[in-house]
Amino acid sequence: MNRTAVAELYSRLAAANPEPRSELRYSTAFELLVAVVLSAQATDISVNKATEKLYAIANTPQALLALGEEKLRGYIKTIGLYQTKAKNVIGLCRLLIERHDGEVPDDADALEALPGVGRKTAKVVLNVAFGHSTIAVDTHIFRIANRTGLAPGKTPEAVSVKLEKITPIAFRRHAHHWLILHGRYLCKARKPECWHCPIADLCRFRPKTPSPEGADAYGTASPLRA
């Protein structure tokens, strides 16, 4: 996909959703960090249900550390891999207190040094909490980058490098959320809703999913909203 097409793709996603937001619920950088750690191989909906109750009683590193790993497991047991995640959350709370005075660092290396925080999680936190123009690649973005021809790559890291190189500066701040939300609600894995996709004519995916009876034709505005 050439640069003109890339700019047009982002322009259309921006027009459909001017101010995209994370679907994880949080009120502080710390709450976001924990939610993103918990969201690995889990849905935002399941994480939000768990954190709503958890954050009501413990939403700081100090409070979660005092809560302890066993009690934390009880709050997040509906989330996949909850035992490992509970251990990692308690560990990152301890390191945040010891190394960063209980504050979430605005630094990729410092974030990745925390238990349960990989490159993708660090990029999400830097983007959402601190406004960095990072593009974290999850399964949705990896699929879209390859399916559309936007930034083909064999690994998430290869796709991330390409996306950060080819995405125009004006669109980098929100690129992560435009792509992930587009993949979550329109460009789905099994049956992409091509018939009302705003970037269908720019996409290399073939064959396009046929339109159900009475649905709009390709290229109409997306109904997606943050």
Secondary structure, 3 states (H helix, E strand, C coil): CCHHHHHHHHHHHHHHCCCCCCCCCCCCHHHHHHHHHHCCCCCHHHHHHHHHHHHHHCCCHHHHHHHCHHHHHHHHCCCCCHHHHHHHHHHHHHHHHHHHCCCCCCCHHHHHCCCCCCHHHHHHHHHHHHCCCCCCCCHHHHHHHHHHCCCCCCCHHHHHHHHHHHCCHHHHHHHHHHHHHHHHHCCCCCCCCHHHCCCHHHCCCCCCCCCCCCCCCCCCCCCCCC
